[in-house]
Amino acid sequence: MSPELDVSAFAIQFQKFLDTMSDLAEQPDRDVFESELGRHLGASPRSLAPVRQEFPHWRWVDVDAALDALSATQSLRGVVPADDPDGLSEVLSNRYGNYAWGSVERTALPSGPGRVTHVATNAIRQLEIDGLPVIAFATESTSQDPEGAIAVEVLSADAAVSRRVLSHIDAHVREQSALGGQVVSFVAGQYGSEQGEIRFHPRPQVPRQDVVLPAGSLDRIEESVLGVSENAAALRAAGQHLSRGVLLFGPPGTGKTHTVRYLLSRAADTTAIVLNGDSLSHIRQAADAARDLGRAIIVLEDADLVAADRDFSEGERSVLFDVLDVLDGLADDADIAFVLTTNRVGVLEEALALRPGRIDLAVEIPSPDLALRRQLFTRYGHHLPFTERGIDQAAVAAGGTTGSFAKEAVRRAVMTSLALHEDLADAHLISAVDALVREAGELRDAMALDAEDHETSDDD
């Protein structure tokens, strides 16, 4: 036999020796879960197949609450290291002795305005359901779900019991979500718009008198967005649909967002989900959450940013189609109002014309006329020593301005009087209006000149 063959044979035998010794050395660690969980289940956990369901990452708080609600007497033990094991089966087999019992790790996640919940992220839960032993485990999923997913696995000696427990978890997550009755927004994640998180916001407090719109406009908006919810039972009984789409359009600064904030302040117990910019890609997740919660307002701010346009990317077009598909796909009895705002209704017009029936009400929020400007100056200056004549002069001088102009002009007047150590008077208000109008004109001129320069350079 040649020396080369002797060396090869020795290497093979030596590797088998190392593998055997490694297995023997790891055996106690491999059994650490088997012994304790086997006693709880009354069967070897490795011989049982867990039942699994994944939830979006932003549902972590809801998943944790659902698991806690399964049993008041459950025990939790942590799995370490908690570096995303590939499921409960991997932990239980512990083939390479990587995992061991350890402390339960908790992560603080938002669960309300200024409130966080510390969710267990590596806990194996041992509990009993109707006297039957069950194990539940929730952790970050290693799947390629673009949302980022939470994997929940349930294990028991009876697979039917596992499925029933998982069904209870799913129902709790959907029906008793932390989102219920809150104002929330989806925020696009670092690695893509679909990997986002939830942020909770205090509910706006906007009195009706602070919303200055053309006569009848606010009544129509309230009737469609809020009135349908108030009369939901009667409308259902009459066979009328509840889902609706409302479009608020007009130039920037005319009060569209302010009007939305007022609607949210009135809908005190209604879930509100606000999407804008990149977070508009979460429209399907928002709609799913709204359906589960039963009554909701979904706000799509600046919807024109994802309008169908031949110059836009396929991704942007698909987001708009998602929005329209969701509007079209709502069940008639779903008490969900979609409120879209846009500064450029013409960009949306073609897409909406191609997909009719998505918008039940479209209301223009125009630049305020003289009468509305007078109302705005009166509203924002009602607690200040301006005369009726001063208010009239300011309203006339502010021709062509937006709804937010009056508030800024009153603020500028107050700041000027303080800087000059003078008592606030009409003259300060008129001076502030003139200055703001002049500055706006200078800015427009500068922007027009810059646009001309760009056109000239493009021609060159």
C-alpha positions as a Markdown table, in Angstrom:
| # | Residue | x | y | z |
|---|---|---|---|---|
| 1 | Met | 0.0 | 0.0 | 0.0 |
| 2 | Ser | 1.4 | 3.3 | -1.0 |
| 3 | Pro | 2.2 | 6.0 | 1.6 |
| 4 | Glu | -0.3 | 8.3 | 0.0 |
| 5 | Leu | -3.1 | 5.8 | 0.6 |
| 6 | Asp | -2.1 | 5.3 | 4.2 |
| 7 | Val | -2.2 | 9.0 | 4.8 |
| 8 | Ser | -5.7 | 9.3 | 3.2 |
| 9 | Ala | -7.1 | 6.4 | 5.2 |
| 10 | Phe | -5.7 | 7.9 | 8.4 |
| 11 | Ala | -7.2 | 11.3 | 7.6 |
| 12 | Ile | -10.6 | 9.7 | 7.1 |
| 13 | Gln | -10.5 | 7.7 | 10.3 |
| 14 | Phe | -9.2 | 10.7 | 12.2 |
| 15 | Gln | -12.0 | 12.9 | 11.0 |
| 16 | Lys | -14.6 | 10.3 | 12.1 |
| 17 | Phe | -12.9 | 10.2 | 15.5 |
| 18 | Leu | -13.2 | 14.0 | 15.8 |
| 19 | Asp | -16.8 | 14.0 | 14.8 |
| 20 | Thr | -17.6 | 11.3 | 17.3 |
| 21 | Met | -15.8 | 13.1 | 20.1 |
| 22 | Ser | -17.6 | 16.4 | 19.1 |
| 23 | Asp | -21.0 | 14.7 | 19.3 |
| 24 | Leu | -20.2 | 13.2 | 22.7 |
| 25 | Ala | -19.0 | 16.5 | 24.0 |
| 26 | Glu | -22.2 | 18.3 | 22.7 |
| 27 | Gln | -24.7 | 15.7 | 23.9 |
| 28 | Pro | -25.4 | 17.3 | 27.3 |
| 29 | Asp | -26.0 | 20.7 | 25.7 |
| 30 | Arg | -28.2 | 19.2 | 23.0 |
| 31 | Asp | -30.5 | 17.6 | 25.7 |
| 32 | Val | -30.9 | 20.7 | 27.8 |
| 33 | Phe | -34.2 | 21.6 | 26.1 |
| 34 | Glu | -35.3 | 18.0 | 25.5 |
| 35 | Ser | -35.4 | 17.1 | 29.2 |
| 36 | Glu | -37.3 | 20.1 | 30.6 |
| 37 | Leu | -39.7 | 20.6 | 27.7 |
| 38 | Gly | -40.3 | 16.8 | 27.4 |
| 39 | Arg | -41.4 | 16.7 | 31.0 |
| 40 | His | -43.9 | 19.6 | 30.3 |
| 41 | Leu | -45.3 | 18.1 | 27.1 |
| 42 | Gly | -45.2 | 14.5 | 28.2 |
| 43 | Ala | -43.4 | 13.6 | 24.9 |
| 44 | Ser | -40.1 | 14.3 | 23.2 |
| 45 | Pro | -40.4 | 17.8 | 21.7 |
| 46 | Arg | -38.1 | 16.7 | 18.9 |
| 47 | Ser | -40.7 | 14.1 | 17.8 |
| 48 | Leu | -43.4 | 16.8 | 17.4 |
| 49 | Ala | -43.9 | 19.3 | 14.6 |
| 50 | Pro | -44.6 | 22.9 | 15.5 |
| 51 | Val | -47.4 | 24.9 | 13.9 |
| 52 | Arg | -46.1 | 28.3 | 12.6 |
| 53 | Gln | -47.5 | 31.6 | 11.5 |
| 54 | Glu | -45.7 | 34.9 | 10.6 |
| 55 | Phe | -46.8 | 38.4 | 11.4 |
| 56 | Pro | -45.4 | 41.7 | 10.2 |
| 57 | His | -42.6 | 43.1 | 12.3 |
| 58 | Trp | -44.7 | 46.1 | 13.3 |
| 59 | Arg | -47.1 | 43.7 | 15.0 |
| 60 | Trp | -44.6 | 42.7 | 17.7 |
| 61 | Val | -46.4 | 44.4 | 20.5 |
| 62 | Asp | -49.7 | 42.8 | 19.5 |
| 63 | Val | -48.1 | 39.4 | 19.2 |
| 64 | Asp | -46.5 | 39.7 | 22.6 |
| 65 | Ala | -49.9 | 40.7 | 24.2 |
| 66 | Ala | -51.6 | 37.8 | 22.5 |
| 67 | Leu | -49.1 | 35.3 | 23.9 |
| 68 | Asp | -49.4 | 36.8 | 27.4 |
| 69 | Ala | -53.2 | 36.5 | 27.1 |
| 70 | Leu | -53.0 | 32.7 | 26.5 |
| 71 | Ser | -52.5 | 32.0 | 30.2 |
| 72 | Ala | -51.9 | 33.9 | 33.4 |
| 73 | Thr | -49.8 | 31.1 | 34.8 |
| 74 | Gln | -47.4 | 30.5 | 31.9 |
| 75 | Ser | -43.6 | 30.4 | 32.6 |
| 76 | Leu | -41.1 | 32.1 | 30.3 |
| 77 | Arg | -37.5 | 31.1 | 29.8 |
| 78 | Gly | -35.1 | 32.7 | 27.5 |
| 79 | Val | -33.1 | 31.1 | 24.7 |
| 80 | Val | -29.5 | 32.3 | 24.3 |
| 81 | Pro | -27.9 | 33.5 | 22.2 |
| 82 | Ala | -31.0 | 35.3 | 20.8 |
| 83 | Asp | -29.5 | 35.8 | 17.4 |
| 84 | Asp | -32.4 | 34.8 | 15.2 |
| 85 | Pro | -32.5 | 31.0 | 15.5 |
| 86 | Asp | -34.2 | 29.5 | 12.4 |
| 87 | Gly | -37.3 | 28.4 | 14.2 |
| 88 | Leu | -38.2 | 26.3 | 17.2 |
| 89 | Ser | -37.1 | 23.0 | 15.6 |
| 90 | Glu | -33.6 | 24.3 | 15.3 |
| 91 | Val | -33.5 | 25.3 | 19.0 |
| 92 | Leu | -35.0 | 22.0 | 20.2 |
| 93 | Ser | -32.6 | 19.9 | 18.1 |
| 94 | Asn | -29.7 | 22.1 | 19.2 |
| 95 | Arg | -27.5 | 20.0 | 16.9 |
| 96 | Tyr | -24.3 | 21.9 | 17.5 |
| 97 | Gly | -25.0 | 22.9 | 21.1 |
| 98 | Asn | -25.4 | 26.6 | 20.2 |
| 99 | Tyr | -28.4 | 27.3 | 22.4 |
| 100 | Ala | -28.9 | 27.2 | 26.1 |
| 101 | Trp | -31.4 | 28.5 | 28.7 |
| 102 | Gly | -30.8 | 32.1 | 29.7 |
| 103 | Ser | -32.5 | 35.3 | 30.7 |
| 104 | Val | -35.6 | 36.5 | 28.8 |
| 105 | Glu | -34.6 | 39.4 | 26.6 |
| 106 | Arg | -37.1 | 42.3 | 26.2 |
| 107 | Thr | -37.1 | 45.1 | 23.7 |
| 108 | Ala | -39.0 | 48.4 | 24.2 |
| 109 | Leu | -41.4 | 49.1 | 21.4 |
| 110 | Pro | -43.9 | 51.9 | 21.0 |
| 111 | Ser | -47.5 | 51.0 | 22.0 |
| 112 | Gly | -49.1 | 54.4 | 22.4 |
| 113 | Pro | -48.2 | 58.1 | 22.4 |
| 114 | Gly | -45.2 | 58.4 | 24.7 |
| 115 | Arg | -45.7 | 54.8 | 25.9 |
| 116 | Val | -43.6 | 51.7 | 25.2 |
| 117 | Thr | -44.1 | 48.0 | 25.9 |
| 118 | His | -41.2 | 45.6 | 26.6 |
| 119 | Val | -41.8 | 42.6 | 24.5 |
| 120 | Ala | -40.1 | 39.2 | 25.1 |
| 121 | Thr | -38.0 | 38.5 | 22.0 |
| 122 | Asn | -36.4 | 35.1 | 22.9 |
| 123 | Ala | -38.8 | 33.4 | 25.2 |
| 124 | Ile | -40.0 | 29.8 | 25.2 |
| 125 | Arg | -43.4 | 29.9 | 27.0 |
| 126 | Gln | -44.6 | 26.8 | 28.8 |
| 127 | Leu | -48.4 | 26.9 | 29.6 |
| 128 | Glu | -51.5 | 24.8 | 29.6 |
| 129 | Ile | -54.6 | 25.4 | 27.5 |
| 130 | Asp | -57.7 | 23.6 | 28.8 |
| 131 | Gly | -55.4 | 21.3 | 30.8 |
| 132 | Leu | -53.3 | 20.4 | 27.8 |
| 133 | Pro | -49.5 | 21.3 | 27.9 |
| 134 | Val | -48.4 | 23.7 | 25.2 |
| 135 | Ile | -45.2 | 25.4 | 24.2 |
| 136 | Ala | -45.1 | 28.8 | 22.3 |
| 137 | Phe | -42.1 | 30.6 | 20.9 |
| 138 | Ala | -41.9 | 33.9 | 19.1 |
| 139 | Thr | -38.8 | 35.4 | 17.5 |
| 140 | Glu | -37.5 | 37.3 | 14.5 |
| 141 | Ser | -38.1 | 35.3 | 11.3 |
| 142 | Thr | -35.2 | 34.5 | 9.0 |
| 143 | Ser | -37.6 | 34.5 | 6.0 |
| 144 | Gln | -37.1 | 37.0 | 3.2 |
| 145 | Asp | -40.4 | 38.8 | 3.9 |
| 146 | Pro | -39.8 | 42.4 | 2.9 |
| 147 | Glu | -41.8 | 43.7 | 5.9 |
| 148 | Gly | -39.6 | 41.8 | 8.3 |
| 149 | Ala | -41.6 | 39.2 | 10.1 |
| 150 | Ile | -42.2 | 37.7 | 13.5 |
| 151 | Ala | -42.5 | 33.9 | 13.6 |
| 152 | Val | -44.8 | 32.4 | 16.1 |
| 153 | Glu | -44.7 | 28.7 | 16.7 |
| 154 | Val | -46.9 | 26.5 | 18.9 |
| 155 | Leu | -46.0 | 22.9 | 19.9 |
| 156 | Ser | -48.1 | 20.3 | 21.7 |
| 157 | Ala | -48.6 | 16.6 | 21.6 |
| 158 | Asp | -51.9 | 17.2 | 19.6 |
| 159 | Ala | -51.4 | 19.2 | 16.4 |
| 160 | Ala | -55.1 | 20.2 | 16.5 |
| 161 | Val | -54.5 | 21.9 | 19.8 |
| 162 | Ser | -51.5 | 23.8 | 18.4 |
| 163 | Arg | -53.6 | 25.0 | 15.5 |
| 164 | Arg | -56.3 | 26.2 | 17.8 |
| 165 | Val | -53.9 | 28.1 | 20.0 |
| 166 | Leu | -52.4 | 29.7 | 17.0 |
| 167 | Ser | -55.8 | 30.7 | 15.8 |
| 168 | His | -56.5 | 32.4 | 19.2 |
| 169 | Ile | -53.2 | 34.3 | 18.9 |
| 170 | Asp | -54.1 | 35.5 | 15.4 |
| 171 | Ala | -57.6 | 36.6 | 16.5 |
| 172 | His | -56.2 | 38.5 | 19.5 |
| 173 | Val | -53.5 | 40.2 | 17.3 |
| 174 | Arg | -56.1 | 41.4 | 14.8 |
| 175 | Glu | -59.0 | 42.3 | 17.1 |
| 176 | Gln | -57.2 | 43.7 | 20.2 |
| 177 | Ser | -54.4 | 45.6 | 18.5 |
| 178 | Ala | -52.5 | 48.4 | 20.2 |
| 179 | Leu | -53.4 | 50.4 | 17.1 |
| 180 | Gly | -57.1 | 50.5 | 18.1 |
| 181 | Gly | -58.4 | 54.0 | 18.6 |
| 182 | Gln | -55.0 | 55.5 | 18.1 |
| 183 | Val | -53.4 | 57.9 | 15.6 |
| 184 | Val | -50.5 | 56.2 | 14.0 |
| 185 | Ser | -48.2 | 56.5 | 11.0 |
| 186 | Phe | -46.1 | 54.0 | 9.1 |
| 187 | Val | -42.5 | 55.1 | 8.8 |
| 188 | Ala | -40.4 | 53.7 | 5.9 |
| 189 | Gly | -37.4 | 51.7 | 7.2 |
| 190 | Gln | -33.7 | 52.1 | 6.5 |
| 191 | Tyr | -33.4 | 49.4 | 4.0 |
| 192 | Gly | -36.5 | 49.9 | 1.9 |
| 193 | Ser | -39.9 | 51.5 | 2.2 |
| 194 | Glu | -41.6 | 48.1 | 3.1 |
| 195 | Gln | -39.5 | 47.5 | 6.1 |
| 196 | Gly | -41.1 | 50.1 | 8.3 |
| 197 | Glu | -42.2 | 50.7 | 11.9 |
| 198 | Ile | -45.2 | 52.2 | 13.6 |
| 199 | Arg | -45.2 | 55.6 | 15.3 |
| 200 | Phe | -48.0 | 56.7 | 17.6 |
| 201 | His | -49.1 | 60.3 | 17.8 |
| 202 | Pro | -51.3 | 62.3 | 20.2 |
| 203 | Arg | -54.7 | 62.9 | 18.7 |
| 204 | Pro | -55.0 | 66.4 | 17.3 |
| 205 | Gln | -57.2 | 68.9 | 19.1 |
| 206 | Val | -58.6 | 71.3 | 16.6 |
| 207 | Pro | -61.8 | 73.2 | 17.3 |
| 208 | Arg | -64.3 | 73.6 | 14.5 |
| 209 | Gln | -64.0 | 77.4 | 14.5 |
| 210 | Asp | -60.3 | 77.0 | 13.6 |
| 211 | Val | -61.2 | 75.5 | 10.2 |
| 212 | Val | -62.0 | 78.3 | 7.8 |
| 213 | Leu | -63.3 | 77.0 | 4.5 |
| 214 | Pro | -65.8 | 78.1 | 1.9 |
| 215 | Ala | -69.4 | 77.9 | 3.1 |
| 216 | Gly | -70.7 | 74.3 | 3.1 |
| 217 | Ser | -67.4 | 72.6 | 2.4 |
| 218 | Leu | -66.7 | 71.4 | 5.9 |
| 219 | Asp | -70.2 | 70.2 | 6.3 |
| 220 | Arg | -69.9 | 68.0 | 3.2 |
| 221 | Ile | -66.6 | 66.6 | 4.4 |
| 222 | Glu | -67.8 | 65.9 | 7.9 |
| 223 | Glu | -70.9 | 64.2 | 6.5 |
| 224 | Ser | -68.9 | 61.8 | 4.3 |
| 225 | Val | -66.1 | 61.0 | 6.7 |
| 226 | Leu | -67.7 | 61.2 | 10.1 |
| 227 | Gly | -71.5 | 61.1 | 9.4 |
| 228 | Val | -71.2 | 57.6 | 7.8 |
| 229 | Ser | -69.6 | 56.2 | 11.0 |
| 230 | Glu | -72.2 | 57.9 | 13.2 |
| 231 | Asn | -75.0 | 56.2 | 11.2 |
| 232 | Ala | -73.2 | 53.0 | 10.4 |
| 233 | Ala | -75.9 | 50.7 | 11.9 |
| 234 | Ala | -78.7 | 52.4 | 10.0 |
| 235 | Leu | -76.9 | 52.4 | 6.8 |
| 236 | Arg | -76.0 | 48.7 | 7.0 |
| 237 | Ala | -79.6 | 47.9 | 7.8 |
| 238 | Ala | -80.7 | 49.9 | 4.7 |
| 239 | Gly | -78.1 | 47.9 | 2.6 |
| 240 | Gln | -75.9 | 51.0 | 1.9 |
| 241 | His | -72.1 | 50.8 | 1.6 |
| 242 | Leu | -69.9 | 52.3 | 4.3 |
| 243 | Ser | -66.5 | 52.4 | 2.7 |
| 244 | Arg | -65.7 | 55.7 | 1.1 |
| 245 | Gly | -63.0 | 57.8 | -0.5 |
| 246 | Val | -62.7 | 61.6 | 0.0 |
| 247 | Leu | -60.3 | 63.8 | -2.0 |
| 248 | Leu | -59.3 | 67.2 | -0.7 |
| 249 | Phe | -57.5 | 69.2 | -3.4 |
| 250 | Gly | -56.1 | 72.7 | -3.7 |
| 251 | Pro | -52.9 | 74.7 | -3.7 |
| 252 | Pro | -50.3 | 74.3 | -0.9 |
| 253 | Gly | -51.1 | 75.9 | 2.4 |
| 254 | Thr | -54.8 | 76.3 | 1.9 |
| 255 | Gly | -55.8 | 74.1 | 4.9 |
| 256 | Lys | -56.1 | 70.5 | 3.6 |
| 257 | Thr | -53.9 | 69.0 | 6.4 |
| 258 | His | -55.5 | 71.3 | 8.9 |
| 259 | Thr | -58.9 | 70.0 | 7.8 |
| 260 | Val | -57.7 | 66.4 | 8.2 |
| 261 | Arg | -56.4 | 67.2 | 11.7 |
| 262 | Tyr | -59.8 | 68.5 | 12.6 |
| 263 | Leu | -61.5 | 65.3 | 11.3 |
| 264 | Leu | -59.1 | 63.2 | 13.5 |
| 265 | Ser | -59.9 | 65.3 | 16.5 |
| 266 | Arg | -63.6 | 64.7 | 16.0 |
| 267 | Ala | -63.2 | 61.0 | 15.5 |
| 268 | Ala | -62.0 | 60.4 | 19.1 |
| 269 | Asp | -62.4 | 56.6 | 19.2 |
| 270 | Thr | -61.6 | 55.9 | 15.6 |
| 271 | Thr | -58.2 | 54.4 | 14.5 |
| 272 | Ala | -56.4 | 56.8 | 12.2 |
| 273 | Ile | -53.5 | 55.7 | 10.0 |
| 274 | Val | -51.6 | 58.4 | 8.3 |
| 275 | Leu | -49.4 | 57.6 | 5.2 |
| 276 | Asn | -47.2 | 60.0 | 3.3 |
| 277 | Gly | -44.1 | 59.9 | 1.1 |
| 278 | Asp | -42.4 | 56.5 | 1.1 |
| 279 | Ser | -44.8 | 55.2 | 3.7 |
| 280 | Leu | -47.6 | 55.2 | 1.1 |
| 281 | Ser | -46.2 | 51.8 | 0.1 |
| 282 | His | -47.7 | 50.5 | 3.3 |
| 283 | Ile | -51.3 | 51.0 | 2.0 |
| 284 | Arg | -52.1 | 47.3 | 2.0 |
| 285 | Gln | -50.9 | 46.8 | 5.5 |
| 286 | Ala | -52.8 | 49.8 | 6.7 |
| 287 | Ala | -56.0 | 48.6 | 5.0 |
| 288 | Asp | -55.6 | 45.1 | 6.6 |
| 289 | Ala | -55.2 | 46.7 | 10.0 |
| 290 | Ala | -58.2 | 48.9 | 9.4 |
| 291 | Arg | -60.4 | 46.0 | 8.4 |
| 292 | Asp | -59.4 | 44.1 | 11.6 |
| 293 | Leu | -60.2 | 47.1 | 13.8 |
| 294 | Gly | -63.7 | 47.6 | 12.3 |
| 295 | Arg | -63.7 | 51.4 | 12.0 |
| 296 | Ala | -60.8 | 53.6 | 10.7 |
| 297 | Ile | -59.7 | 56.6 | 8.8 |
| 298 | Ile | -56.7 | 56.1 | 6.5 |
| 299 | Val | -55.1 | 59.4 | 5.4 |
| 300 | Leu | -53.0 | 59.5 | 2.2 |
| 301 | Glu | -51.2 | 62.8 | 2.3 |
| 302 | Asp | -49.8 | 64.3 | -1.0 |
| 303 | Ala | -51.2 | 61.4 | -3.0 |
| 304 | Asp | -50.0 | 63.0 | -6.2 |
| 305 | Leu | -46.5 | 61.9 | -5.3 |
| 306 | Val | -47.4 | 58.4 | -6.3 |
| 307 | Ala | -49.7 | 59.2 | -9.2 |
| 308 | Ala | -49.4 | 57.2 | -12.4 |
| 309 | Asp | -47.1 | 59.1 | -14.7 |
| 310 | Arg | -45.1 | 57.9 | -17.7 |
| 311 | Asp | -42.0 | 59.5 | -16.3 |
| 312 | Phe | -42.3 | 57.7 | -12.9 |
| 313 | Ser | -40.7 | 54.4 | -12.1 |
| 314 | Glu | -42.6 | 51.2 | -12.1 |
| 315 | Gly | -42.4 | 51.1 | -8.3 |
| 316 | Glu | -44.1 | 54.4 | -8.0 |
| 317 | Arg | -46.9 | 53.4 | -10.4 |
| 318 | Ser | -47.4 | 50.2 | -8.5 |
| 319 | Val | -48.0 | 52.1 | -5.3 |
| 320 | Leu | -50.7 | 54.2 | -6.9 |
| 321 | Phe | -52.3 | 51.0 | -8.3 |
| 322 | Asp | -52.1 | 49.5 | -4.8 |
| 323 | Val | -54.0 | 52.5 | -3.4 |
| 324 | Leu | -56.7 | 52.3 | -6.1 |
| 325 | Asp | -56.9 | 48.5 | -5.7 |
| 326 | Val | -57.4 | 48.8 | -2.0 |
| 327 | Leu | -60.1 | 51.4 | -2.4 |
| 328 | Asp | -61.8 | 49.2 | -4.9 |
| 329 | Gly | -61.5 | 46.0 | -2.9 |
| 330 | Leu | -63.0 | 47.1 | 0.4 |
| 331 | Ala | -66.1 | 45.3 | 1.5 |
| 332 | Asp | -69.2 | 47.5 | 1.3 |
| 333 | Asp | -69.9 | 47.2 | 5.0 |
| 334 | Ala | -66.3 | 48.2 | 6.0 |
| 335 | Asp | -66.5 | 51.4 | 8.0 |
| 336 | Ile | -63.3 | 52.8 | 6.5 |
| 337 | Ala | -62.8 | 56.3 | 5.2 |
| 338 | Phe | -59.9 | 57.0 | 2.9 |
| 339 | Val | -59.0 | 60.7 | 2.9 |
| 340 | Leu | -56.6 | 61.7 | 0.1 |
| 341 | Thr | -55.0 | 65.2 | -0.1 |
| 342 | Thr | -53.2 | 66.6 | -3.1 |
| 343 | Asn | -51.7 | 69.9 | -4.3 |
| 344 | Arg | -51.9 | 68.7 | -7.9 |
| 345 | Val | -55.3 | 67.2 | -8.7 |
| 346 | Gly | -54.5 | 67.1 | -12.4 |
| 347 | Val | -51.8 | 64.5 | -11.8 |
| 348 | Leu | -54.4 | 62.2 | -10.1 |
| 349 | Glu | -57.2 | 63.0 | -12.5 |
| 350 | Glu | -56.2 | 60.6 | -15.3 |
| 351 | Ala | -55.6 | 57.7 | -13.0 |
| 352 | Leu | -58.9 | 58.3 | -11.2 |
| 353 | Ala | -60.8 | 58.6 | -14.4 |
| 354 | Leu | -59.4 | 55.2 | -15.5 |
| 355 | Arg | -60.5 | 53.7 | -12.2 |
| 356 | Pro | -63.9 | 55.3 | -11.5 |
| 357 | Gly | -65.8 | 54.8 | -8.3 |
| 358 | Arg | -62.9 | 55.1 | -5.9 |
| 359 | Ile | -63.7 | 58.7 | -4.8 |
| 360 | Asp | -67.2 | 59.4 | -3.3 |
| 361 | Leu | -66.5 | 63.1 | -2.6 |
| 362 | Ala | -64.0 | 65.6 | -4.0 |
| 363 | Val | -63.8 | 69.0 | -2.3 |
| 364 | Glu | -61.6 | 71.9 | -3.4 |
| 365 | Ile | -59.8 | 73.7 | -0.7 |
| 366 | Pro | -59.0 | 76.9 | -2.5 |
| 367 | Ser | -56.9 | 79.9 | -1.7 |
| 368 | Pro | -59.1 | 82.1 | 0.6 |
| 369 | Asp | -61.1 | 84.9 | -0.9 |
| 370 | Leu | -61.4 | 88.3 | 0.8 |
| 371 | Ala | -64.2 | 87.1 | 3.1 |
| 372 | Leu | -62.3 | 84.0 | 4.2 |
| 373 | Arg | -59.1 | 86.0 | 4.7 |
| 374 | Arg | -61.1 | 88.3 | 7.0 |
| 375 | Gln | -62.3 | 85.3 | 8.9 |
| 376 | Leu | -58.7 | 83.9 | 9.2 |
| 377 | Phe | -57.3 | 87.2 | 10.5 |
| 378 | Thr | -60.2 | 87.5 | 12.9 |
| 379 | Arg | -59.6 | 83.9 | 14.2 |
| 380 | Tyr | -55.9 | 84.1 | 14.7 |
| 381 | Gly | -56.0 | 87.7 | 16.1 |
| 382 | His | -59.2 | 87.4 | 18.2 |
| 383 | His | -57.3 | 87.6 | 21.5 |
| 384 | Leu | -55.1 | 90.5 | 20.4 |
| 385 | Pro | -55.9 | 94.3 | 20.3 |
| 386 | Phe | -56.5 | 94.6 | 16.5 |
| 387 | Thr | -59.4 | 96.7 | 15.4 |
| 388 | Glu | -62.0 | 95.6 | 12.9 |
| 389 | Arg | -60.6 | 98.2 | 10.5 |
| 390 | Gly | -57.1 | 96.8 | 10.9 |
| 391 | Ile | -58.3 | 93.3 | 10.2 |
| 392 | Asp | -60.1 | 94.5 | 7.0 |
| 393 | Gln | -56.9 | 96.3 | 5.8 |
| 394 | Ala | -54.8 | 93.2 | 6.5 |
| 395 | Ala | -57.3 | 90.9 | 4.6 |
| 396 | Val | -57.2 | 93.2 | 1.6 |
| 397 | Ala | -53.4 | 93.5 | 1.6 |
| 398 | Ala | -53.1 | 89.7 | 1.8 |
| 399 | Gly | -54.8 | 89.0 | -1.5 |
| 400 | Gly | -53.6 | 85.9 | -3.3 |
| 401 | Thr | -52.1 | 84.3 | -0.1 |
| 402 | Thr | -52.9 | 80.9 | 1.3 |
| 403 | Gly | -54.8 | 79.9 | 4.4 |
| 404 | Ser | -51.7 | 79.6 | 6.6 |
| 405 | Phe | -50.7 | 83.2 | 5.8 |
| 406 | Ala | -52.9 | 84.9 | 8.3 |
| 407 | Lys | -51.5 | 82.9 | 11.2 |
| 408 | Glu | -47.9 | 83.7 | 10.3 |
| 409 | Ala | -48.7 | 87.4 | 9.7 |
| 410 | Val | -50.2 | 87.7 | 13.2 |
| 411 | Arg | -47.2 | 85.9 | 14.7 |
| 412 | Arg | -44.8 | 88.3 | 12.8 |
| 413 | Ala | -46.8 | 91.3 | 14.1 |
| 414 | Val | -46.5 | 90.1 | 17.7 |
| 415 | Met | -42.7 | 89.5 | 17.3 |
| 416 | Thr | -42.2 | 92.9 | 15.8 |
| 417 | Ser | -44.0 | 94.7 | 18.6 |
| 418 | Leu | -41.9 | 92.9 | 21.2 |
| 419 | Ala | -38.7 | 93.6 | 19.4 |
| 420 | Leu | -39.6 | 97.3 | 19.2 |
| 421 | His | -40.9 | 97.4 | 22.8 |
| 422 | Glu | -44.2 | 98.8 | 21.6 |
| 423 | Asp | -47.8 | 97.9 | 22.4 |
| 424 | Leu | -49.2 | 95.7 | 19.7 |
| 425 | Ala | -51.4 | 97.7 | 17.2 |
| 426 | Asp | -52.9 | 97.5 | 13.7 |
| 427 | Ala | -49.8 | 99.1 | 12.2 |
| 428 | His | -47.7 | 96.1 | 13.3 |
| 429 | Leu | -50.2 | 93.7 | 11.6 |
| 430 | Ile | -50.3 | 95.7 | 8.3 |
| 431 | Ser | -46.5 | 96.0 | 8.3 |
| 432 | Ala | -46.2 | 92.2 | 8.8 |
| 433 | Val | -48.6 | 91.5 | 6.0 |
| 434 | Asp | -46.7 | 93.8 | 3.6 |
| 435 | Ala | -43.4 | 92.3 | 4.6 |
| 436 | Leu | -44.5 | 88.7 | 4.1 |
| 437 | Val | -46.2 | 89.5 | 0.7 |
| 438 | Arg | -43.0 | 91.3 | -0.4 |
| 439 | Glu | -40.8 | 88.4 | 0.7 |
| 440 | Ala | -43.0 | 85.9 | -1.1 |
| 441 | Gly | -42.8 | 87.9 | -4.3 |
| 442 | Glu | -39.0 | 88.1 | -4.0 |
| 443 | Leu | -38.9 | 84.3 | -3.5 |
| 444 | Arg | -41.1 | 83.7 | -6.6 |
| 445 | Asp | -38.9 | 85.9 | -8.7 |
| 446 | Ala | -35.7 | 84.2 | -7.5 |
| 447 | Met | -37.2 | 80.8 | -8.3 |
| 448 | Ala | -38.4 | 81.9 | -11.8 |
| 449 | Leu | -34.9 | 83.3 | -12.5 |
| 450 | Asp | -33.3 | 80.0 | -11.3 |
| 451 | Ala | -35.7 | 78.0 | -13.6 |
| 452 | Glu | -34.7 | 80.2 | -16.6 |
| 453 | Asp | -31.0 | 79.6 | -15.8 |
| 454 | His | -31.6 | 75.9 | -15.8 |
| 455 | Glu | -33.5 | 76.0 | -19.1 |
| 456 | Thr | -30.6 | 78.1 | -20.7 |
| 457 | Ser | -28.0 | 75.7 | -19.4 |
| 458 | Asp | -30.0 | 72.7 | -20.8 |
| 459 | Asp | -30.2 | 74.3 | -24.2 |
| 460 | Asp | -26.4 | 74.9 | -24.1 |
